[in-house]
Amino acid sequence: MYALLTPEEQQAVRFLGSLVHIRIGGAQTGGQLAVVHHAAERGFGSPRHRHLLADETFLVLEGEMRVELDGQFHAAGAGSAVFLPRERPHSFVITSPSARYLTLHTPADFDQLILAAGASEPAEMARIAREHSIEILGPPPSLHDALGPPERR
């Protein structure tokens, strides 16, 4: 099996207030991989969550984010790669004016969550996430959480 999707064949969707492009999904990879291209503004973040069945990898293309893992925030700037194994609680927040990054999900299913959730409300999002083996554990981190007080920045 192989897959090739031109930009015209890829899906662009609003997800949690930011624009994402599903570059390739489970339908094209036999459920093995989903690659999602994200564009987000400063302050955008994911709720604290964990993927029960999939590993997630971030590849930061432009800008900077802080990834929270085990209660600690780690800076990930352009060129950084972050691997988050399944069942590991995490979140992130964009700390630069804007950022572009890829997420890789193995096996695929996150692409289906994006399509199902779109711009849903937080309570609905938690239900949809559960249906896709993702457990929402808390709200997104704030910039203050990620960067600390001004004197520590």
DRENKOL-263557 format. One record per residue (C-alpha): residue in one letter; residue number from 1; x, y, z negated. Coordinates in pm, 1 decimal, decimal comma. Example, Ala and Ser with C-alpha at 12.3 -4.5 7.8 and 13.67 -1.06 7.14 Angstrom:
# DRENKOL-263557
VOLUM   residuo   num       east      north         up
VOLUM         A     1     1230,0     -450,0     -780,0
VOLUM         S     2     1367,0     -106,0     -714,0
***
This chain:
# DRENKOL-263557
VOLUM   residuo   num       east      north         up
VOLUM         M     1        0,0        0,0        0,0
VOLUM         Y     2      115,3      351,3       71,2
VOLUM         A     3      -54,5      689,3       58,7
VOLUM         L     4       -0,2     1020,1      232,2
VOLUM         L     5     -229,2     1314,4      166,5
VOLUM         T     6     -184,3     1643,6      347,1
VOLUM         P     7     -262,8     1962,9      152,7
VOLUM         E     8     -597,2     1979,5      334,6
VOLUM         E     9     -691,1     1633,7      201,6
VOLUM         Q    10     -602,8     1712,1     -161,6
VOLUM         Q    11     -869,3     1829,3     -405,8
VOLUM         A    12     -854,6     2171,2     -576,1
VOLUM         V    13    -1064,8     2197,2     -892,8
VOLUM         R    14    -1113,6     2438,6    -1183,3
VOLUM         F    15    -1028,1     2250,4    -1501,7
VOLUM         L    16    -1037,7     2407,4    -1850,4
VOLUM         G    17    -1020,1     2752,0    -1692,2
VOLUM         S    18     -718,8     2696,0    -1468,1
VOLUM         L    19     -677,9     2584,5    -1108,7
VOLUM         V    20     -547,5     2232,2    -1053,2
VOLUM         H    21     -474,1     2038,9     -736,0
VOLUM         I    22     -499,3     1662,4     -743,6
VOLUM         R    23     -203,1     1591,3     -516,6
VOLUM         I    24     -260,3     1216,0     -523,2
VOLUM         G    25     -492,2     1008,9     -738,6
VOLUM         G    26     -588,0      662,9     -840,8
VOLUM         A    27     -800,2      607,9     -531,0
VOLUM         Q    28     -489,4      640,9     -314,8
VOLUM         T    29     -245,7      452,7     -543,2
VOLUM         G    30     -450,1      152,4     -645,3
VOLUM         G    31     -494,7      310,4     -988,9
VOLUM         Q    32     -120,6      319,8    -1054,8
VOLUM         L    33      -47,1      694,1    -1046,6
VOLUM         A    34     -209,8     1037,8    -1045,8
VOLUM         V    35      -10,2     1354,0     -971,8
VOLUM         V    36     -174,5     1683,6    -1065,2
VOLUM         H    37      -38,9     2030,9     -984,2
VOLUM         H    38     -138,4     2297,1    -1239,0
VOLUM         A    39     -122,2     2677,9    -1225,0
VOLUM         A    40     -192,9     2855,1    -1554,7
VOLUM         E    41     -153,7     3190,6    -1727,0
VOLUM         R    42        7,8     3281,8    -2060,3
VOLUM         G    43     -188,0     3142,3    -2354,1
VOLUM         F    44     -343,9     2853,0    -2162,5
VOLUM         G    45     -307,9     2526,3    -2348,5
VOLUM         S    46     -446,9     2180,3    -2385,7
VOLUM         P    47     -634,3     2062,1    -2690,4
VOLUM         R    48     -426,6     1839,0    -2916,8
VOLUM         H    49     -494,4     1494,0    -2778,1
VOLUM         R    50     -356,3     1152,8    -2700,1
VOLUM         H    51     -388,6      928,2    -2399,2
VOLUM         L    52     -479,0      579,2    -2514,5
VOLUM         L    53     -389,9      396,2    -2192,6
VOLUM         A    54     -163,2      624,9    -1986,7
VOLUM         D    55      182,6      775,8    -2013,0
VOLUM         E    56      208,0     1144,1    -1914,0
VOLUM         T    57      506,5     1324,9    -1767,5
VOLUM         F    58      535,3     1702,9    -1724,2
VOLUM         L    59      761,3     1856,2    -1459,7
VOLUM         V    60      784,2     2233,6    -1505,9
VOLUM         L    61      823,8     2404,8    -1167,6
VOLUM         E    62      803,4     2772,1    -1274,3
VOLUM         G    63      761,8     2951,8    -1604,0
VOLUM         E    64      778,0     2810,9    -1954,6
VOLUM         M    65      557,5     2612,7    -2187,6
VOLUM         R    66      593,8     2489,9    -2541,0
VOLUM         V    67      507,4     2125,1    -2589,1
VOLUM         E    68      392,3     2018,7    -2936,1
VOLUM         L    69      487,3     1672,2    -3047,5
VOLUM         D    70      481,8     1550,6    -3409,6
VOLUM         G    71      403,5     1903,0    -3530,6
VOLUM         Q    72      712,9     2055,7    -3366,0
VOLUM         F    73      712,4     2283,3    -3060,6
VOLUM         H    74      976,5     2235,5    -2792,0
VOLUM         A    75     1047,9     2484,2    -2513,0
VOLUM         A    76     1023,0     2344,2    -2161,0
VOLUM         G    77     1123,9     2588,6    -1887,2
VOLUM         A    78     1155,9     2560,0    -1511,8
VOLUM         G    79     1328,6     2234,9    -1418,5
VOLUM         S    80     1238,1     2062,9    -1745,8
VOLUM         A    81     1084,0     1716,2    -1754,5
VOLUM         V    82      889,0     1589,8    -2055,8
VOLUM         F    83      781,4     1226,2    -2096,2
VOLUM         L    84      498,4     1158,3    -2341,5
VOLUM         P    85      424,6      789,6    -2399,0
VOLUM         R    86       67,8      672,9    -2440,0
VOLUM         E    87      -91,5      704,7    -2785,1
VOLUM         R    88      143,7      990,7    -2881,5
VOLUM         P    89      -53,4     1298,9    -2998,5
VOLUM         H    90       53,2     1616,4    -2818,8
VOLUM         S    91      -52,9     1955,9    -2688,5
VOLUM         F    92      106,7     2246,2    -2505,3
VOLUM         V    93       68,5     2618,2    -2445,2
VOLUM         I    94      200,8     2838,3    -2162,3
VOLUM         T    95      437,9     3100,5    -2309,7
VOLUM         S    96      554,6     3279,3    -1992,3
VOLUM         P    97      327,1     3519,2    -1798,5
VOLUM         S    98      233,9     3226,0    -1572,4
VOLUM         A    99      352,9     2873,7    -1503,3
VOLUM         R   100      326,8     2603,0    -1242,9
VOLUM         Y   101      383,4     2241,1    -1339,1
VOLUM         L   102      306,7     1887,8    -1234,0
VOLUM         T   103      168,3     1615,1    -1455,2
VOLUM         L   104      216,4     1251,0    -1362,9
VOLUM         H   105      -18,8      995,6    -1518,2
VOLUM         T   106       59,3      623,7    -1517,5
VOLUM         P   107     -172,7      448,9    -1474,5
VOLUM         A   108     -406,9      691,8    -1302,0
VOLUM         D   109     -739,8      806,4    -1445,7
VOLUM         F   110     -666,7     1164,4    -1547,4
VOLUM         D   111     -763,8     1269,1    -1194,9
VOLUM         Q   112    -1107,7     1119,6    -1255,9
VOLUM         L   113    -1137,4     1304,6    -1588,2
VOLUM         I   114    -1060,9     1632,5    -1408,4
VOLUM         L   115    -1330,2     1567,0    -1150,4
VOLUM         A   116    -1583,5     1464,6    -1417,5
VOLUM         A   117    -1509,3     1749,7    -1658,7
VOLUM         G   118    -1451,4     2050,3    -1434,1
VOLUM         A   119    -1549,6     2355,8    -1637,6
VOLUM         S   120    -1745,9     2168,8    -1906,2
VOLUM         E   121    -1802,8     2300,0    -2257,0
VOLUM         P   122    -1569,1     2180,7    -2538,3
VOLUM         A   123    -1820,5     1935,8    -2691,1
VOLUM         E   124    -1894,2     1786,3    -2351,4
VOLUM         M   125    -1522,1     1771,2    -2274,8
VOLUM         A   126    -1457,6     1553,3    -2581,3
VOLUM         R   127    -1722,5     1305,3    -2465,7
VOLUM         I   128    -1588,7     1294,5    -2110,2
VOLUM         A   129    -1231,7     1253,9    -2240,9
VOLUM         R   130    -1338,8      953,2    -2450,9
VOLUM         E   131    -1487,7      796,4    -2137,9
VOLUM         H   132    -1140,6      826,1    -1980,5
VOLUM         S   133     -946,7      685,1    -2279,0
VOLUM         I   134     -830,5     1021,7    -2411,8
VOLUM         E   135     -890,5     1119,0    -2772,5
VOLUM         I   136     -924,5     1491,8    -2850,9
VOLUM         L   137     -762,5     1554,6    -3191,0
VOLUM         G   138     -783,0     1930,9    -3230,1
VOLUM         P   139     -797,8     2269,3    -3059,4
VOLUM         P   140     -528,5     2404,9    -2827,3
VOLUM         P   141     -234,8     2570,0    -3002,4
VOLUM         S   142     -214,6     2947,4    -3007,3
VOLUM         L   143       86,2     3146,6    -2887,5
VOLUM         H   144      152,0     3231,5    -3252,5
VOLUM         D   145      160,9     2859,3    -3336,4
VOLUM         A   146      401,3     2786,6    -3052,0
VOLUM         L   147      629,6     3088,8    -3082,2
VOLUM         G   148      611,6     3155,8    -3455,6
VOLUM         P   149      593,0     3500,2    -3613,3
VOLUM         P   150      741,8     3790,7    -3411,2
VOLUM         E   151     1057,3     3802,4    -3625,4
VOLUM         R   152     1140,9     3439,7    -3523,4
VOLUM         R   153     1090,1     3490,7    -3147,7
***
